[in-house]
Amino acid sequence: MTLKLRVKLRVKLFQTLIVPTVLHGCECWTLSRAVCDKLNVFQSRCLRTKLGVKWQNHVSNETVRLRCSVAMSLAQLVRLRRLGWAGHVVRHDKLIVHEVMFWQVDLKT
């Protein structure tokens, strides 16, 4: 039971300390396939280390996330944060970012 608690605590520390640090400013990233792959590899390595699972054991990343009770991959979390940021920009029409995103060329002149 203490080992389970230690794993839960390790995963909780990972989720509260490491993930926000890694994803700082991710709303503005260009999200390419390579970036998504690197984020998912980083998350899988960290969670496997917390569980003590080696890659030679042939345990899928999805299974590792389920064992740690992690709902989504880091790439999915970045997409979710980007959607939230886009919604924030759309709602606030006085921001310069809103003007840049929705600027239209006046073709009448």
Residue, then its C-alpha position, 0 to 999 in steps of 0.5 A: m500500500t505504501l508503494k501505491l501511495r508513493v506512485k500516486l504521490r509521484v504522479k501527482l507531483f509530476q502533474t502539478l510541477i512538471v507538466p505546467t513547466v513543460l507546457h508554459g506558453c504552449e498556446c502560442w506554439t506551432l504544433s507540428r507532428a514532431v513537437c507532439d511526438k516529443l511531448n508524448v515521448f517525454q510524458s511516457r518516459c516520465l510516467r514509466t519511470k514513476l511506475g518502474v516500467k521499462w520499455q522492454n516490458h512492451v507495455s503501451n503508453e495508453t496502459v501506462r497513462l491508465r495505470c497513472s490515472v492520467a486522462m490525456s497525453l501532453a499533445q492533447l493537453v496542448r490542443l485543449r489549451r490552445l482552444g481555450w486561448a483562442g476562445h479567450v481572444v475571440r471574447h475580448d475584442k479590445l485586445i490587440v491579438h483580437e485585432v490581428m486575428f480578425w483584421q480585414v483588408d479594405l478593398k474599396t480604396 
